[in-house]
Amino acid sequence: MVTDSNAAPAEPFDSTRFLANVTQQPGIYQMFGEDGVILYVGKAKNLKARLASYFRKSGLSVKTQALVAKIRQIEVTVTASETEALILEQNLIKANRPPYNILLRDDKSYPYIFISSGEDFPRISFHRGAKKKRGEYFGPYPNVGAVRDSLNFLQKTFRIRQCEDSVFRNRSRPCLQYQIKRCTAPCVNFINPDEYANDLRHTRMFLTGNSDTLMRELANQMDAASQGLEFEKAADYRDQIMALRNIQTQQVMEEGKGDVDVIAAAMQGLVICVHVLFIRQGRILGSRSFYPQAGLTESPAEVLTQFLPQFYLASEGREIPREIITSHAIEEADLLCAALQQATGRQVFLTSSVRSHRAQWLQMAATAAQQNLTSHLNSKKNSQDRFLALQDALELDEMPQRLECFDISHSSGELTVASCVVFDTNGPLKSDYRRFNIDGITPGDDYAAMEQALQRRYTRLQKGEGKLPDILLIDGGKGQLAKAVAVLAELGVNDVLMIGVAKGTTRKAGFETLFNAQTGAEIVLPGDSPALHLIQHIRDEAHRFAITGHKQRRDKKRKTSTLEDVPGIGAGRRRELLRHFGGLPEIRKASVNDLAKVQGISQRLAEEIYSFFHND
């Protein structure tokens, strides 16, 4: 492995000089900013070509442009292969945690179920950490709770001992576990080694996903015990079968065989949730959600492309399954498979196109990712952290307790609806949401619509019909903000801080500019700022609430409109339309050409009638 370092002698970074000396071999590169702070780590099959792409004159995302502007030095490390570069990249990301890489916070080891060996009466127990003990390990499970649930089921069903060896060797009489039928008391020889070995074999069958075979075997043993008049033993087998059938009905998604991780990503703004479903021997052992920093990623596919190598290659002790299913196709899948094969010594399959029960698993993971992302955004702790961050960003003396945000929605200026959403430190306060149907303005005049909505809302608040917010967010630039300032000043509302939220030139999340009406300051928050995430969340919620209200108003008009409401349609034309189509429902369904066939209806008028009933 060879390392080559090139540093620009002065600002800005001299990319032309640097690129003239960069190798075309595979390897990794590290980008440094002021004071030697590492900004980003990447890999490349061709270092020269990859690094040159950062300095082209067009086609860079805004995030990448922001990164390039901070570069003061780049170091490259040549590797023997692209696979080696991928592994080294992940190790450096884990060690340095650069701000522009996607960052996975997952340093813990995963728990297993452990069955000891070399004893007449082996023990089953919880295990986490290095696999140094002699015995069998089943898992990994996503969390301690999943292990505890499985151990509890096994203890009640097959009654394998779970006590410590020191306790087991020094018992002179059965413990409470025997009394409540959760152990067969091998410590005092209440069960012989052959019978205990049979229970242990059944436990292994359950843990390896052979439940159907196990139930058939238990049924045969129950029949044999009944025929031998061993009714108590037959009842034990019956109870075991019932317990297995019960757990199968609770886990209807368990089908097929194999060790599979199913991984789905959901993204809202710059907040990410990656949900991992752990399946071993065809059994769903559980799942876990991760919330990594976004880095330079802008889509779920990019998130998974960076997440998977960190998850499997940079985490010590991570078990790599034979198959990985993802919600989105990732870049360089073949390269990742090669690196995973090198790490495991066996082939690993990676796919995003699945059918049957695998498609059900993937849908389950995708739904969980989206739901958990929403819950994460709405969680009380996360919400309070974001409110504190907003206090710091706006340099307020106290943490705000209540925020309001307004948005406008219409179709070509028609049926305008304004929304007002309210957040407190616990998240959305939906009981205080309000909508305003806007009338009497020039169609499409968003300034007038905002003025009317604010007048109606704050006139009521001034009368004591609700609580004033600490901060009023206006989705728009300086023009919309100035209108809001004028309205509230006219109403005598003086103690509400107004902030305008303007989208950047790319109109993408993460590049908004805030305008403080009180100080006149323009504020640009970093893309990973919790305060910005809060503002994005309430703005998106206001947008959703406004659109929903507009659609409801539009649908209501479609259902209640009559021909008398259509401009340019007098009594004679209404009569001809009804005679031709037989009724209003058929007129609504008619195409422009069908309408134009009616006597007295021109092509232009037909288009106006059609637009009236289908104005999207």
Residue, then its C-alpha position, 0 to 999 in steps of 0.5 A: m500500500v502506497t501513500d501520496s500526499n499533495a497539499a495546496p500551498a495557498e487558498p483556494f485549493d489548486s486542483t489543476r496542480f494537484l490532479a496533474n500528479v494523481t495516480q490512476q490506480p485504485g485507492i482511497y482519498q481523504m479531503f481536509g479543510e482548515d487546520g487539518v480537519i478531515l472532511y470526507v473519505g472516499k474510494a475510487k477505481n481510478l483515483k485521478a478520474r474520481l477526484a477530477s469529477y469534484f472540480r468540473k465546472s458544472g453538474l455538481s450538487v449543492k452539497t458537493q459544491a459546499l464540500v469542495a469550497k472547504i477543501r485545503q488538502i487531499e491525501v490519497t492512498v493507493t491500494a492493490s484492488e478496489t475491494e481493498a479500497l472499500i474496506l480501508e474507506q470504511n475503517l477510516i470513516k469509522a475512525n475519523r467520522p468525517p462530517y460529509n460522510i454518512l455516519l452510522r452510530d452502531d458500536k455495540s455488539y449484537p446478542y445471541i442465544f448460547i447453548s453450552s456443550g461438553e456436559d450431560f445437562p447443557r445450559i441455554s443462556f443469553h450471550r453478548g461479545a466474543k464467541k470464546k465459549r465452547g458451544e453453539y450460538f444462535g442469532p444475532y438478535p437485534n436487541v436484548g428484548a428479542v433474546r429474552d422473549s425467545l428464552n422465555f418461550l423456550q423455558k416454558t416450552f422445553r424447560i431447558r435449564q438457564c441457571e449459572d453452572s455454579v448454582f447448578r452444581n450446588r443444588s440439593r433440591p429443585c428451585l422455584q423454576y421447577q415448581i412453576k414448570r419452567c425447568t425439569a430439575p436436572c440439578v437433582n436428577f429429576i430427568n435422565p440425560d437421554e430425555y434432557a437431550n431430546d428436549l435440547r434437540h427440540t430446542r435446537m430445531f426451533l432455533t434453526g427454523n425447523s418448527d414444522t418438522l419439530m411439530r410432526e415429531l412431537a405429534n408422533q411422540m404424543d401418539a406413542a406416549s398415549q398408546g403406552l398409557e403415559f398420559e402425563k407425558a402425552a399432555d406435555y407433548r400436546d402443550q409443546i405443540m400448542a405453544l409452537r402453533n401459537i407462536q407460528t400464528q403470531q409470526v405469520m411472516e416467517e416462511g422459507k429458509g435461509d439467513v437474510d437481512v432485509i434493509a429499507a431506507a426512508m428519507q425526509g429532508l436530511v433526516i434518514c431512517v434505515h430499518v434492518l429486519f434480521i431473518r435467520q433460518g427463515r425466522i424473523l428474529g427482530s429488527r432495528s432502526f438506525y438514524p445516520q447523518a446524511g452526509l452528501t447523500e440525497s436519495p434512499a439509494e445513495v443512503l444504502t450505498q454508503f450505509l451497507p459497507q459501514f454496517y457490514l465491514a466497519s463493525e466488529g463482530r457483525e454477522i454477514p448473512r448469505e443474502i441481503i435484500t434492499s429497498h433500493a438498488i445500490e451502486e457498485a453492488d458487485l464491489l460490495c459483494a466481493a468485499l463481503q465474500q472476502a470478509t466471510g470466505r463465502q458468496v453473499f447475494l445482494t438484491s432489491s428485486v424479490r417476490s413471494h415471502r421475500a417481497q413481504w419481508l421487504q414491504m414490512a421493512a419499508t413500512a417500518a422505516q417510514q413509520n419509524l422516521t415519522s415517529h423519530l421526527n415527532s418524538k418528544k426528546n427529539s422535538q425538544d432537542r430541536f427546539l433548543a437548537l432553534q433557540d441557539a440558532l436565533e439567539l433567543d433568551e428562552m426556548p420557544q414553546r409554540l410555533e405556527c406556520f402558514d402555507i397557501s395552496h390553489s389550482s391556477g388561482e382557484l379554490t385557494v386554501a391557507s393552512c396554519v399548523v402549530f407545533d409545541t415542544n412535544g411535536p405537532l399540535k393537531s388540535d390547534y391546526r386551522r384552515f381558511n378558505i380564501d375568497g375575494i382576492t385576485p386569483g393566484d395572488d399569494y400575498a393577498a391570500m396570506e394577508q387574509a389568512l393572517q388577519r382572520r387567524y390573529t384577529r381571533l387570537q387577539k380576542g382570546e380565542g387561542k394562544l399566540p405563538d412565540i414564533l410565526l414561520i412564513d413559507g416564503g421570502k422577504g415579500q411574504l414576510a413583509k406582508a406578515v409584519a404589516v398585518l400583525a402590526e395593524l392588529g397590534v400583535n407585537d410580541v411574536l417573532m416572525i421568520g421567513v423561510a426561503k428556499g435556496t436556488t436549487r429549491k432542495a431541502g437543506f439550503e433554506t435561508l431564514f429572514n429574521a423580521q426583528t433583526g433583519a438578519e439572514i441566517v443559513l443553517p448547516g444541513d444537519s442542524p436540528a433547528l433546520h430539521l424542525i423548520q423543515h418539518i413544520r413547513d412540510e406539515a403546513h404544505r401537506f395540510a394546505i394541499t389536503g384542504h385544497k383537494q377537499r374543497r375542490d372535490k366538494k365543488r365537483k360534487t355540488s356544482t351545477l350547470e348554472d355555475v359554469p360561466g357562459i352557459g345559459a338556459g338554452r345551452r343547459r337544456e341542450l346539454l342535459r338532453h344530449f347527455g341525460g344528466l349532470p353526472e354524464i356531463r362531468k364524465a364527457s370529454v372535450n370532443d363529446l361536449a363539442k358535439v352538442q348543439g350550440i357548444s363550440q370547441r372553446l366552450a367545450e374546453e371551458i366546461y371540461s376545465f370547470f369540472h376537471n380543474d386539477 
